[in-house]
Amino acid sequence: MADEFKGSACYSAAANAAKAAGEELSERDMAAAYRAAQQERQRLRDAGVTDGVDEKVRQAAERLAERTRIAAALQKRHAALNILARDKLDQTIEAFKAAGLSPRNALLAVMEGTQQGVAGARNSVYARTLGYEARYVGGMMSEIQRERPHLVNTLSDKRLSDDVFREMGELREGGKPGVTGNDDARYLAGVFAKYAEMSRTELNKLGASIGKLDGWAGAQVHDDMKMIAAGKDSWVESIAPLLDLNRTFPDAGGPNEVKEILGDVYDTLITGVPNKATGKEKGQRVNPANLAKSLGKNRVMHFKDAESALVYRDAFGYGNSIYGVMAHQRRAAQMAGQMEVFGPNPEIMFNSLVEAERRKLRDSETLSPSEKVKEIEKLNAEAGALRGAFDVMSGAISRPGSVKVAKIAGDIRAVQSMAKLGGAVLTAMPTDIVGAAQSAMFRGSGFWNGMVEQVSGIFRGRPKNEQAEISFLFGEGFDSLIGEVMSRGMASDGPVGKLSRLQETFFKWNGLNWWTDVGRSVVGRTVAAEMGMRSRSSFGDLPANYRHVLGLHGITEPKWEALRQAGAREIDGKSYITPDAIRDLPDTAIEPLVSDRLATAKTDERKAEILNDGRRELELDLLRFVADETNYAIVETDAASRRISTLGTRPGTFAGEAARFVMQFKGFPIAFSQRILGRALFGGKGATKYERIMNNAPHLGALMAGLTVAGYMAMTMKDAAKGYWPPRDPLDPKVMTAALTQGGALGIYGDFLFGEANRFGSGALETFSGPFIGTLSDVINLPLKARTAIEKGEKPKMAGDLLNLALSNTPFINLAYTRPALDVLFINSLKNWASPGYTNRQRKTRLKDYGQTSPLPATLSEALR
């Protein structure tokens, strides 16, 4: 048998493949290749294939030999990467515990960051993901802004998107770039391909094995609703002629097997359940999936050409090529952030760390038995805070249990957002300005200096020219542009596409998109300019606050001295340290950062690779620093607040949707409490939590004063938008308390504490259980109230309740600048009809409570009198 094996064509094919790849396979690997080849021969025989069987078997043997060789090499590389990752993680966790964090909080800090003022507290997986996203997506946007700025605002154009798709398909051997005749599309295709290749190679450095696919133009996004409407047989018949079957199914035995495989693909896409029974389903022991390996082994459906892919997208998909590339790069950033910290297999590393900390607690000689039990119970890798944090980090928190349920529930919440958040920008404006000022004070630049910088930057509007390029380099200022690309790429004939476009339009019209983009771009440039200004000083001469913040982000003295050597970009009298300047640093600036690795390098090529890695790591340090500091100024939902607001549950499940309905609109208050209030309380210098609180007292006092002013400004702007004047008395204790709440963490929930109803006309139930639950309660109560009236022998009065229900759940009706006009034109008249004397009672109440009157007429008929 051994001689037959070694002398066979299958053995020779596998040996030749291994030799061509530059490596020898073991006898065991060769035997596995031989057995697989024999199984392939039998499979072809069973399928009735008789032509070219030997050639197909030879090709199968070569493919298996190559996969085996790669797997063996990856296994060795993964082992080395895991050792390095574990060593760094152990050091980080021990340092956090030494600074006073519990084992559970230390693990959470690794994934999410912490507000505690300890070294490396912000150097988390989440922050690293932000840095990679700025590198992969911000880099693309910055390059486009620098070289062809007219394209920045045209990325949602369908014709341009389709032409880009066609041009990317031609970026291959034998391709014909320029085939569309659209020079802008050809340019964008080159930029997108360049950055996609950057993310691919960097993921491979972190342990992945992603092959280069020439002519890649982004992943297809399948619309399961369209697929269900067509049915499995119709979908299979439609897609088969569009595919390059030899590339997609090289191992298929014939047309019938191709059809069967496509049917399985359809079932998997629709249900999310693999067509073959999983190990868990069979009752087998299942290890966590290896992230690095999974990035290189998914089945790809190769279309014949770009035109075929576009035909499929129009029939059964959504999105567009530009959005597809953006989404791909963001996903790559998420993968890179995980693998850089947790190694090629984050879940196994995570489970190992949790078990190691549990064992340390069990063996502790300083804790009592009851304390051990309490702390060990908190270290649960299967449920609770740690599991939720890992699922947010890995993206599992976004994978729906039922796609259909998740879409319907998401649409309901989208309608609630469009009905309730018409004046959200009036709340965000003063709060964000105070947040930017407080963040600047924390970095040692002063509260008022930070406020002046933010306000003056906002007055200049969206950044232009070189200022826009710098903002984009740091990944800021273009989120709404990408959101528009996404919404316009959705299917316009389905509910998902319609609501996506409608919601994007709503936040554009209510001003929140503009405000957030401009605010974040100003903060990003401000942080970069601060670094440029501080770069004249050595690490020891920096203000203590600035050194402290650098330390929170893991920027040590050697890294700072390297950053100082980057050429600052001078614009309008300010010096900016930018990521592109890091790439031009000389070797002498990087050598101190990688001296330990250089000492083991044996070739000049390896030394050059190490130095380039050092530059990339320093660039990511800068990007991470700016991105995370920006999130402290213009607060958005982050990893920690997302974990809390979803309770670690997935969409499309009963628990997941219940959590999302209850927690709707609460993500910002949670993020604000953690980032702004948490940093003000605990983020200062000090060896203990008490010292950090005491050292941060000035920050907390300035923040409370600033938030009170911000809340008063928000209330005044809202009153003015409704026509109420003069402003409320700022010395009234009730007004001052309401102002602090309005400008603070409670955000849109503050008003109801000081009156029967919140600003949306609903009470405590809606505030705490979410707007949809409040609406559902109103719907249920309507017939109950009518029944009660009938039982009392009274005529039911439902007109007012029905009108309020309709007004509070109608999208776009609550826009701050249109609602006063709508009130005068017809809404107040309707309210007077439903409840005679409504407007007079409202005016009397306003005058009594706040001393305010309105110069506007209450109704159109009053205006015409």
Summary of the structure (lengths in Angstrom):
residues: 865
radius of gyration: 30.3
end to end distance: 106.9
largest distance: 108.3
contacts: 2891
relative contact order: 0.08
helix: 70%
strand: 1%
